[in-house]
Amino acid sequence: MRTRVREYRMATGMTQQQLADLVFVSSRTIISIEKEQYNPSLMLAYRIARVFGTTVEDLCLLETNKQLEDEENGYV
């Protein structure tokens, strides 16, 4: 799943470890989210969104990801 975690983190000058500490996960989790190798749980996405003052929908590009999934599954 695509997210804007890296984009928001870089814009604030925050390190992966700093973000991880704020949301109570390992830096490896943040790295995996940014590389699209791991989908954050709803609660983790919410915690990250709160750090950056945005919504889960915006952070996780929910509309974009829905469209991609629909296309991959032939729903459109």
C-alpha positions in Angstrom: 0.0 0.0 0.0 1.2 3.4 -0.9 1.5 6.0 1.9 2.7 9.5 2.4 4.7 8.6 5.5 8.1 9.3 3.9 6.9 12.5 2.3 5.5 13.9 5.6 8.5 12.7 7.6 11.0 14.3 5.3 9.0 17.6 5.2 9.3 17.8 8.9 13.0 16.8 9.0 12.2 13.9 11.2 14.3 10.7 11.2 12.7 7.3 10.9 13.8 6.6 14.5 12.2 9.8 15.8 8.9 8.9 14.1 9.1 5.3 15.4 9.6 6.5 18.9 6.6 8.9 18.7 4.3 6.1 17.5 5.7 3.2 19.7 7.2 1.0 16.9 10.6 0.1 15.7 12.4 2.1 13.1 12.3 -1.1 11.0 8.5 -0.8 10.9 8.7 2.8 9.6 11.3 1.7 7.0 9.0 -1.1 5.9 6.0 1.1 5.6 7.9 3.6 3.5 9.1 0.9 1.2 5.6 -0.4 0.8 6.6 -3.7 2.3 4.3 -3.5 5.3 0.7 -2.1 5.7 0.2 -0.3 9.0 -2.6 -1.3 11.2 -5.5 1.2 11.5 -4.3 2.3 14.9 -0.7 2.8 13.8 -1.9 4.7 10.7 -4.0 6.9 13.1 -1.0 7.5 15.4 1.2 8.5 12.5 -1.5 10.7 11.0 -1.8 12.5 14.4 1.9 13.2 14.5 1.7 15.0 11.1 -1.7 16.7 11.7 -3.4 14.9 8.9 -6.0 12.2 8.4 -5.6 8.5 7.9 -7.3 8.9 4.5 -4.7 11.4 3.4 -1.7 9.7 5.0 -2.5 6.3 3.4 -3.8 7.6 0.1 -6.9 5.6 0.6 -8.7 6.7 -2.6 -5.6 6.1 -4.7 -5.0 2.7 -3.1 -8.7 1.7 -3.6 -8.5 2.6 -7.3 -5.3 0.5 -7.7 -6.9 -2.4 -5.9 -10.1 -2.2 -7.9 -8.1 -2.2 -11.2 -5.9 -5.1 -10.1 -9.0 -7.1 -9.2 -11.0 -6.1 -12.3 -13.7 -4.3 -10.4 -13.7 -1.3 -12.8 
